Amino acid sequence: MQLLVESGVPVLLLRDPSDFSESAVIGTFDYTDLNAYLLTVIGLAHPDEAHEQDFLELARKAREGKSISLKDVRELGRKEPLTFLSENADLMKAIETFGKGVHRALIVKEGTEDVIGVLSQSRLVKFLWENGRSFAAIDQLYPLYIRDLKIGSNSVVAIK
């Protein structure tokens, strides 16, 4: 957690310690994991019955200042499956991937499992915003109203 906070990066890659090439990524650790841990420790997280004992044990260890494995913390929150994109994938492939509900993709060297970068939805949106003038089709959309683009939802469900 200290590395996440001090490094300023939005996500840490977790590698397989048994992989001698040190390239296999087995998971990620981000602020969602950190928040889930903090909510558990202060007693605001409410797990389902099947995981209640694990949560209580983790909270007890934290309060006692005992060592807690990263694996235990990662299992607190629901994680989307790891998604990989080749470094040679085109922009459309990244957009399609994010359109399926993925928030982050790990970029790998072509033909390998070597992770060389991370692409997030927010980074892609920032890129498109900053470089929109390079894409005539996107540049034409900026002055239009959201209602004219028909990308909002007309049916809103609210619960009080």
N, CA and C atoms as a LAMMPS dump frame, in Angstrom:
ITEM: TIMESTEP
0
ITEM: NUMBER OF ATOMS
480
ITEM: BOX BOUNDS ff ff ff
-5.0000000000000000e+02 5.0000000000000000e+02
-5.0000000000000000e+02 5.0000000000000000e+02
-5.0000000000000000e+02 5.0000000000000000e+02
ITEM: ATOMS id mol type element x y z
1 1 1 N 0.821 -1.188 0
2 1 2 C 0 0 0
3 1 3 C 0.864 1.251 0
4 2 1 N 1.957 1.173 0.737
5 2 2 C 2.865 2.321 0.782
6 2 3 C 3.447 2.595 -0.6
7 3 1 N 3.809 1.558 -1.319
8 3 2 C 4.348 1.72 -2.671
9 3 3 C 3.319 2.363 -3.599
10 4 1 N 2.07 1.951 -3.489
11 4 2 C 1.013 2.534 -4.313
12 4 3 C 0.882 4.027 -4.044
13 5 1 N 0.839 4.394 -2.784
14 5 2 C 0.661 5.799 -2.413
15 5 3 C 1.887 6.629 -2.769
16 6 1 N 3.07 6.136 -2.456
17 6 2 C 4.297 6.921 -2.667
18 6 3 C 4.716 7.011 -4.13
19 7 1 N 4.4 5.996 -4.934
20 7 2 C 4.857 5.992 -6.326
21 7 3 C 4.043 6.94 -7.201
22 8 1 N 2.794 7.171 -6.833
23 8 2 C 1.944 8.035 -7.639
24 8 3 C 1.333 7.345 -8.847
25 9 1 N 1.61 6.07 -9.033
26 9 2 C 1.006 5.342 -10.149
27 9 3 C -0.388 4.883 -9.744
28 10 1 N -1.307 4.752 -10.697
29 10 2 C -2.674 4.359 -10.334
30 10 3 C -2.848 2.865 -10.071
31 11 1 N -1.883 2.052 -10.502
32 11 2 C -2.014 0.605 -10.336
33 11 3 C -0.634 -0.035 -10.232
34 12 1 N -0.541 -1.055 -9.392
35 12 2 C 0.679 -1.856 -9.293
36 12 3 C 0.407 -3.206 -9.937
37 13 1 N 1.384 -3.723 -10.654
38 13 2 C 1.264 -5.048 -11.256
39 13 3 C 1.835 -6.067 -10.296
40 14 1 N 1.128 -7.168 -10.113
41 14 2 C 1.597 -8.253 -9.254
42 14 3 C 2.088 -9.376 -10.152
43 15 1 N 3.327 -9.762 -9.933
44 15 2 C 3.937 -10.793 -10.776
45 15 3 C 4.014 -12.11 -10.029
46 16 1 N 4.078 -13.187 -10.778
47 16 2 C 4.157 -14.529 -10.227
48 16 3 C 5.571 -14.765 -9.686
49 17 1 N 5.71 -14.987 -8.371
50 17 2 C 7.05 -15.182 -7.807
51 17 3 C 7.723 -16.468 -8.276
52 18 1 N 6.951 -17.441 -8.778
53 18 2 C 7.543 -18.689 -9.24
54 18 3 C 7.981 -18.613 -10.696
55 19 1 N 7.668 -17.504 -11.38
56 19 2 C 8.04 -17.327 -12.78
57 19 3 C 9.433 -16.697 -12.824
58 20 1 N 10.4 -17.448 -13.273
59 20 2 C 11.784 -16.974 -13.264
60 20 3 C 12.031 -15.812 -14.226
61 21 1 N 11.205 -15.699 -15.248
62 21 2 C 11.387 -14.593 -16.184
63 21 3 C 10.847 -13.292 -15.596
64 22 1 N 10.088 -13.418 -14.506
65 22 2 C 9.496 -12.268 -13.818
66 22 3 C 8.618 -11.429 -14.737
67 23 1 N 7.987 -12.082 -15.712
68 23 2 C 7.161 -11.314 -16.638
69 23 3 C 5.675 -11.611 -16.495
70 24 1 N 5.327 -12.73 -15.882
71 24 2 C 3.921 -13.113 -15.803
72 24 3 C 3.19 -12.273 -14.76
73 25 1 N 2.2 -11.531 -15.207
74 25 2 C 1.384 -10.72 -14.298
75 25 3 C 0.199 -11.57 -13.87
76 26 1 N -0.007 -11.673 -12.551
77 26 2 C -1.107 -12.489 -12.038
78 26 3 C -2.23 -11.644 -11.458
79 27 1 N -1.996 -10.343 -11.36
80 27 2 C -3.041 -9.483 -10.822
81 27 3 C -2.59 -8.04 -10.739
82 28 1 N -3.486 -7.218 -10.237
83 28 2 C -3.178 -5.808 -10.027
84 28 3 C -3.583 -5.416 -8.618
85 29 1 N -3.028 -4.319 -8.147
86 29 2 C -3.391 -3.753 -6.854
87 29 3 C -3.55 -2.262 -7.074
88 30 1 N -4.724 -1.733 -6.736
89 30 2 C -4.976 -0.32 -6.977
90 30 3 C -5.717 0.307 -5.801
91 31 1 N -6.196 1.525 -5.993
92 31 2 C -6.862 2.233 -4.904
93 31 3 C -8.188 1.586 -4.514
94 32 1 N -8.803 0.835 -5.406
95 32 2 C -10.021 0.102 -5.051
96 32 3 C -9.699 -0.929 -3.98
97 33 1 N -8.576 -1.62 -4.153
98 33 2 C -8.139 -2.6 -3.154
99 33 3 C -7.803 -1.918 -1.833
100 34 1 N -7.117 -0.797 -1.927
101 34 2 C -6.752 -0.055 -0.721
102 34 3 C -8 0.403 0.026
103 35 1 N -8.976 0.94 -0.687
104 35 2 C -10.216 1.385 -0.049
105 35 3 C -10.97 0.223 0.588
106 36 1 N -11.036 -0.919 -0.088
107 36 2 C -11.718 -2.095 0.463
108 36 3 C -11.046 -2.524 1.77
109 37 1 N -9.726 -2.491 1.8
110 37 2 C -8.982 -2.852 3.005
111 37 3 C -9.292 -1.879 4.151
112 38 1 N -9.228 -0.587 3.855
113 38 2 C -9.476 0.41 4.899
114 38 3 C -10.903 0.304 5.439
115 39 1 N -11.866 0.091 4.574
116 39 2 C -13.252 -0.065 5.022
117 39 3 C -13.43 -1.313 5.884
118 40 1 N -12.679 -2.357 5.572
119 40 2 C -12.734 -3.579 6.375
120 40 3 C -12.159 -3.335 7.761
121 41 1 N -11.01 -2.686 7.814
122 41 2 C -10.329 -2.446 9.089
123 41 3 C -11.167 -1.592 10.028
124 42 1 N -11.832 -0.576 9.484
125 42 2 C -12.617 0.289 10.363
126 42 3 C -14.039 -0.231 10.58
127 43 1 N -14.348 -1.377 9.976
128 43 2 C -15.623 -2.027 10.233
129 43 3 C -16.792 -1.543 9.404
130 44 1 N -16.54 -0.829 8.316
131 44 2 C -17.636 -0.34 7.483
132 44 3 C -17.964 -1.265 6.31
133 45 1 N -17.086 -2.213 6.038
134 45 2 C -17.359 -3.175 4.963
135 45 3 C -18.234 -4.285 5.525
136 46 1 N -19.201 -4.703 4.749
137 46 2 C -20.112 -5.753 5.191
138 46 3 C -20.075 -6.909 4.202
139 47 1 N -19.266 -7.927 4.499
140 47 2 C -19.135 -9.058 3.574
141 47 3 C -20.364 -9.965 3.624
142 48 1 N -20.474 -10.809 2.587
143 48 2 C -21.531 -11.805 2.636
144 48 3 C -21.153 -12.858 3.678
145 49 1 N -22.11 -13.694 4.046
146 49 2 C -21.893 -14.663 5.118
147 49 3 C -20.715 -15.597 4.842
148 50 1 N -20.517 -15.968 3.576
149 50 2 C -19.454 -16.907 3.225
150 50 3 C -18.061 -16.35 3.515
151 51 1 N -17.908 -15.011 3.496
152 51 2 C -16.596 -14.404 3.682
153 51 3 C -16.47 -13.626 4.994
154 52 1 N -17.488 -13.675 5.829
155 52 2 C -17.494 -12.877 7.047
156 52 3 C -16.31 -13.196 7.963
157 53 1 N -16.01 -14.461 8.149
158 53 2 C -14.899 -14.847 9.031
159 53 3 C -13.561 -14.338 8.498
160 54 1 N -13.372 -14.409 7.177
161 54 2 C -12.134 -13.919 6.57
162 54 3 C -11.981 -12.419 6.811
163 55 1 N -13.068 -11.669 6.659
164 55 2 C -13.041 -10.218 6.886
165 55 3 C -12.705 -9.91 8.338
166 56 1 N -13.362 -10.621 9.247
167 56 2 C -13.12 -10.378 10.681
168 56 3 C -11.677 -10.691 11.058
169 57 1 N -11.144 -11.77 10.51
170 57 2 C -9.753 -12.148 10.791
171 57 3 C -8.786 -11.107 10.239
172 58 1 N -9.045 -10.633 9.053
173 58 2 C -8.197 -9.609 8.446
174 58 3 C -8.244 -8.313 9.267
175 59 1 N -9.418 -7.913 9.674
176 59 2 C -9.56 -6.699 10.483
177 59 3 C -8.834 -6.846 11.819
178 60 1 N -8.931 -8.037 12.426
179 60 2 C -8.242 -8.283 13.694
180 60 3 C -6.729 -8.176 13.527
181 61 1 N -6.195 -8.799 12.479
182 61 2 C -4.753 -8.721 12.205
183 61 3 C -4.304 -7.277 12.028
184 62 1 N -5.09 -6.508 11.286
185 62 2 C -4.732 -5.109 11.024
186 62 3 C -4.71 -4.302 12.317
187 63 1 N -5.708 -4.491 13.152
188 63 2 C -5.77 -3.74 14.413
189 63 3 C -4.619 -4.105 15.341
190 64 1 N -4.158 -5.362 15.24
191 64 2 C -3.044 -5.82 16.085
192 64 3 C -1.689 -5.505 15.468
193 65 1 N -1.694 -4.931 14.267
194 65 2 C -0.441 -4.569 13.606
195 65 3 C 0.309 -5.754 13.036
196 66 1 N -0.371 -6.858 12.81
197 66 2 C 0.266 -8.052 12.262
198 66 3 C 0.412 -7.929 10.753
199 67 1 N 1.305 -8.726 10.211
200 67 2 C 1.545 -8.74 8.775
201 67 3 C 0.339 -9.32 8.048
202 68 1 N -0.03 -8.663 6.947
203 68 2 C -1.162 -9.105 6.136
204 68 3 C -0.667 -9.277 4.71
205 69 1 N -0.987 -10.425 4.141
206 69 2 C -0.511 -10.678 2.777
207 69 3 C -1.309 -9.852 1.774
208 70 1 N -0.648 -9.497 0.707
209 70 2 C -1.28 -8.739 -0.366
210 70 3 C -2.425 -9.548 -0.971
211 71 1 N -2.256 -10.853 -1.027
212 71 2 C -3.288 -11.738 -1.569
213 71 3 C -4.586 -11.599 -0.765
214 72 1 N -4.479 -11.53 0.564
215 72 2 C -5.67 -11.395 1.403
216 72 3 C -6.392 -10.078 1.151
217 73 1 N -5.637 -9.017 0.957
218 73 2 C -6.239 -7.705 0.709
219 73 3 C -6.886 -7.677 -0.666
220 74 1 N -6.222 -8.245 -1.659
221 74 2 C -6.761 -8.247 -3.028
222 74 3 C -8.081 -8.987 -3.111
223 75 1 N -8.276 -9.978 -2.259
224 75 2 C -9.497 -10.78 -2.325
225 75 3 C -10.693 -10.088 -1.676
226 76 1 N -10.483 -8.925 -1.078
227 76 2 C -11.586 -8.199 -0.445
228 76 3 C -12.564 -7.648 -1.462
229 77 1 N -12.034 -7.086 -2.524
230 77 2 C -12.888 -6.448 -3.523
231 77 3 C -13.084 -7.336 -4.729
232 78 1 N -14.111 -7.037 -5.471
233 78 2 C -14.349 -7.767 -6.715
234 78 3 C -13.476 -7.15 -7.802
235 79 1 N -12.738 -7.984 -8.488
236 79 2 C -11.832 -7.51 -9.524
237 79 3 C -12.328 -7.98 -10.88
238 80 1 N -12.167 -7.105 -11.856
239 80 2 C -12.462 -7.544 -13.216
240 80 3 C -11.293 -8.409 -13.666
241 81 1 N -11.53 -9.36 -14.566
242 81 2 C -10.438 -10.222 -15.022
243 81 3 C -9.363 -9.406 -15.736
244 82 1 N -8.134 -9.893 -15.67
245 82 2 C -7.048 -9.217 -16.364
246 82 3 C -7.316 -9.252 -17.865
247 83 1 N -7.118 -8.13 -18.505
248 83 2 C -7.31 -8.027 -19.945
249 83 3 C -5.999 -7.6 -20.568
250 84 1 N -5.59 -8.294 -21.604
251 84 2 C -4.316 -8.02 -22.256
252 84 3 C -4.56 -7.536 -23.686
253 85 1 N -3.783 -6.556 -24.097
254 85 2 C -3.779 -6.084 -25.485
255 85 3 C -2.338 -6.105 -25.977
256 86 1 N -2.165 -6.513 -27.215
257 86 2 C -0.841 -6.493 -27.812
258 86 3 C -0.4 -5.051 -28.035
259 87 1 N 0.897 -4.816 -27.958
260 87 2 C 1.428 -3.479 -28.224
261 87 3 C 1.119 -3.042 -29.654
262 88 1 N 0.813 -3.999 -30.528
263 88 2 C 0.5 -3.687 -31.92
264 88 3 C -1.003 -3.584 -32.188
265 89 1 N -1.82 -3.68 -31.128
266 89 2 C -3.265 -3.537 -31.314
267 89 3 C -3.558 -2.097 -31.73
268 90 1 N -4.599 -1.924 -32.545
269 90 2 C -4.933 -0.567 -32.969
270 90 3 C -5.872 0.107 -31.965
271 91 1 N -6.086 1.38 -32.177
272 91 2 C -6.917 2.184 -31.284
273 91 3 C -8.339 1.64 -31.213
274 92 1 N -8.852 1.159 -32.326
275 92 2 C -10.21 0.618 -32.35
276 92 3 C -10.334 -0.59 -31.427
277 93 1 N -9.318 -1.43 -31.389
278 93 2 C -9.336 -2.611 -30.514
279 93 3 C -9.397 -2.174 -29.047
280 94 1 N -8.663 -1.143 -28.692
281 94 2 C -8.694 -0.635 -27.318
282 94 3 C -10.086 -0.091 -26.989
283 95 1 N -10.668 0.658 -27.907
284 95 2 C -12.006 1.225 -27.688
285 95 3 C -13.039 0.107 -27.548
286 96 1 N -12.95 -0.915 -28.394
287 96 2 C -13.866 -2.058 -28.295
288 96 3 C -13.725 -2.753 -26.947
289 97 1 N -12.495 -2.91 -26.492
290 97 2 C -12.234 -3.559 -25.208
291 97 3 C -12.882 -2.778 -24.071
292 98 1 N -12.696 -1.465 -24.065
293 98 2 C -13.287 -0.642 -23.013
294 98 3 C -14.804 -0.584 -23.134
295 99 1 N -15.306 -0.692 -24.338
296 99 2 C -16.749 -0.698 -24.555
297 99 3 C -17.428 -1.92 -23.969
298 100 1 N -16.672 -2.954 -23.68
299 100 2 C -17.215 -4.182 -23.082
300 100 3 C -17.222 -4.119 -21.56
301 101 1 N -16.858 -2.975 -21.012
302 101 2 C -16.899 -2.817 -19.557
303 101 3 C -15.559 -2.946 -18.865
304 102 1 N -14.507 -3.177 -19.62
305 102 2 C -13.167 -3.27 -19.048
306 102 3 C -12.683 -1.857 -18.741
307 103 1 N -12.031 -1.664 -17.609
308 103 2 C -11.541 -0.337 -17.227
309 103 3 C -10.047 -0.154 -17.457
310 104 1 N -9.333 -1.288 -17.572
311 104 2 C -7.878 -1.212 -17.703
312 104 3 C -7.387 -2.423 -18.477
313 105 1 N -6.441 -2.199 -19.394
314 105 2 C -5.853 -3.292 -20.165
315 105 3 C -4.341 -3.259 -19.992
316 106 1 N -3.764 -4.443 -19.849
317 106 2 C -2.308 -4.564 -19.755
318 106 3 C -1.765 -4.738 -21.171
319 107 1 N -0.774 -3.936 -21.509
320 107 2 C -0.184 -3.973 -22.844
321 107 3 C 1.018 -4.906 -22.808
322 108 1 N 1.036 -5.888 -23.719
323 108 2 C 2.11 -6.875 -23.747
324 108 3 C 2.898 -6.785 -25.044
325 109 1 N 4.178 -7.194 -24.968
326 109 2 C 4.995 -7.29 -26.178
327 109 3 C 4.378 -8.33 -27.091
328 110 1 N 4.399 -8.042 -28.366
329 110 2 C 3.817 -8.934 -29.364
330 110 3 C 4.35 -10.359 -29.201
331 111 1 N 3.439 -11.32 -29.111
332 111 2 C 3.806 -12.728 -29.045
333 111 3 C 4.343 -13.191 -27.703
334 112 1 N 4.264 -12.355 -26.678
335 112 2 C 4.765 -12.745 -25.36
336 112 3 C 3.724 -12.393 -24.294
337 113 1 N 4.066 -12.692 -23.048
338 113 2 C 3.248 -12.287 -21.91
339 113 3 C 3.933 -11.161 -21.139
340 114 1 N 4.977 -10.576 -21.724
341 114 2 C 5.729 -9.513 -21.059
342 114 3 C 4.92 -8.225 -21.052
343 115 1 N 4.482 -7.799 -19.88
344 115 2 C 3.697 -6.576 -19.753
345 115 3 C 4.646 -5.388 -19.825
346 116 1 N 4.356 -4.486 -20.754
347 116 2 C 5.217 -3.315 -20.932
348 116 3 C 4.482 -2.011 -20.642
349 117 1 N 3.193 -2.116 -20.334
350 117 2 C 2.443 -0.904 -20.028
351 117 3 C 1.025 -1.203 -19.6
352 118 1 N 0.337 -0.149 -19.209
353 118 2 C -1.058 -0.246 -18.787
354 118 3 C -1.825 0.866 -19.493
355 119 1 N -2.963 0.518 -20.078
356 119 2 C -3.827 1.503 -20.714
357 119 3 C -5.151 1.504 -19.978
358 120 1 N -5.569 2.67 -19.514
359 120 2 C -6.844 2.78 -18.807
360 120 3 C -7.839 3.552 -19.665
361 121 1 N -9.111 3.416 -19.318
362 121 2 C -10.151 4.175 -20.014
363 121 3 C -9.865 5.664 -19.915
364 122 1 N -9.52 6.118 -18.728
365 122 2 C -9.309 7.558 -18.537
366 122 3 C -8.115 8.064 -19.351
367 123 1 N -7.08 7.255 -19.476
368 123 2 C -5.93 7.673 -20.278
369 123 3 C -6.304 7.752 -21.758
370 124 1 N -7.129 6.825 -22.218
371 124 2 C -7.574 6.852 -23.612
372 124 3 C -8.45 8.07 -23.88
373 125 1 N -9.362 8.37 -22.963
374 125 2 C -10.213 9.554 -23.119
375 125 3 C -9.354 10.815 -23.134
376 126 1 N -8.369 10.879 -22.255
377 126 2 C -7.47 12.044 -22.22
378 126 3 C -6.728 12.183 -23.55
379 127 1 N -6.251 11.06 -24.081
380 127 2 C -5.557 11.076 -25.371
381 127 3 C -6.47 11.606 -26.467
382 128 1 N -7.692 11.089 -26.521
383 128 2 C -8.628 11.525 -27.552
384 128 3 C -8.985 12.999 -27.393
385 129 1 N -9.115 13.461 -26.161
386 129 2 C -9.426 14.874 -25.915
387 129 3 C -8.276 15.766 -26.377
388 130 1 N -7.055 15.38 -26.001
389 130 2 C -5.89 16.207 -26.329
390 130 3 C -5.522 16.144 -27.807
391 131 1 N -5.903 15.068 -28.485
392 131 2 C -5.517 14.888 -29.88
393 131 3 C -6.709 14.837 -30.824
394 132 1 N -7.857 15.276 -30.364
395 132 2 C -9.075 15.214 -31.162
396 132 3 C -8.96 15.903 -32.496
397 133 1 N -8.185 16.956 -32.559
398 133 2 C -8.022 17.698 -33.822
399 133 3 C -7.353 16.834 -34.897
400 134 1 N -6.66 15.783 -34.471
401 134 2 C -6.016 14.874 -35.42
402 134 3 C -7.007 13.883 -36.018
403 135 1 N -8.171 13.787 -35.409
404 135 2 C -9.193 12.849 -35.871
405 135 3 C -10.405 13.671 -36.31
406 136 1 N -10.548 13.86 -37.603
407 136 2 C -11.608 14.723 -38.129
408 136 3 C -12.991 14.301 -37.637
409 137 1 N -13.26 13.012 -37.584
410 137 2 C -14.58 12.54 -37.162
411 137 3 C -14.87 12.923 -35.716
412 138 1 N -13.859 12.817 -34.865
413 138 2 C -14.041 13.178 -33.446
414 138 3 C -14.135 14.688 -33.303
415 139 1 N -13.314 15.398 -34.032
416 139 2 C -13.294 16.858 -33.945
417 139 3 C -14.661 17.448 -34.28
418 140 1 N -15.39 16.831 -35.187
419 140 2 C -16.717 17.317 -35.569
420 140 3 C -17.751 17.112 -34.459
421 141 1 N -17.484 16.184 -33.55
422 141 2 C -18.447 15.872 -32.493
423 141 3 C -18.361 16.827 -31.302
424 142 1 N -17.209 17.442 -31.077
425 142 2 C -17.019 18.285 -29.89
426 142 3 C -18.058 19.391 -29.723
427 143 1 N -18.457 20.11 -30.778
428 143 2 C -19.41 21.203 -30.562
429 143 3 C -20.875 20.754 -30.43
430 144 1 N -21.173 19.464 -30.657
431 144 2 C -22.553 18.998 -30.612
432 144 3 C -23.034 18.809 -29.172
433 145 1 N -24.352 18.915 -29.004
434 145 2 C -24.968 18.682 -27.7
435 145 3 C -25.103 17.188 -27.452
436 146 1 N -25.062 16.804 -26.199
437 146 2 C -25.189 15.393 -25.84
438 146 3 C -26.507 14.832 -26.349
439 147 1 N -27.591 15.613 -26.235
440 147 2 C -28.903 15.118 -26.703
441 147 3 C -28.877 14.845 -28.2
442 148 1 N -28.138 15.645 -28.968
443 148 2 C -28.067 15.448 -30.411
444 148 3 C -27.242 14.216 -30.776
445 149 1 N -26.292 13.89 -29.933
446 149 2 C -25.473 12.702 -30.174
447 149 3 C -26.213 11.416 -29.801
448 150 1 N -27.267 11.572 -28.989
449 150 2 C -28.081 10.439 -28.537
450 150 3 C -27.241 9.381 -27.818
451 151 1 N -26.318 9.837 -26.986
452 151 2 C -25.492 8.889 -26.232
453 151 3 C -25.929 8.799 -24.776
454 152 1 N -26.854 9.637 -24.358
455 152 2 C -27.39 9.559 -23.002
456 152 3 C -28.564 8.605 -22.957
457 153 1 N -29.004 8.272 -21.769
458 153 2 C -30.139 7.396 -21.605
459 153 3 C -31.399 8.227 -21.387
460 154 1 N -32.494 7.838 -22.032
461 154 2 C -33.752 8.521 -21.838
462 154 3 C -34.551 7.936 -20.689
463 155 1 N -34.238 6.735 -20.277
464 155 2 C -34.96 6.106 -19.173
465 155 3 C -34.048 6.09 -17.944
466 156 1 N -34.475 6.851 -16.949
467 156 2 C -33.7 6.95 -15.723
468 156 3 C -34.503 6.326 -14.605
469 157 1 N -33.87 5.455 -13.842
470 157 2 C -34.517 4.822 -12.701
471 157 3 C -33.83 5.353 -11.46
472 158 1 N -34.642 5.908 -10.529
473 158 2 C -34.085 6.443 -9.295
474 158 3 C -34.758 5.764 -8.112
475 159 1 N -33.984 5.505 -7.102
476 159 2 C -34.506 4.885 -5.88
477 159 3 C -34.203 5.816 -4.722
478 160 1 N -35.206 6.108 -3.947
479 160 2 C -35.039 6.992 -2.798
480 160 3 C -34.712 6.17 -1.577
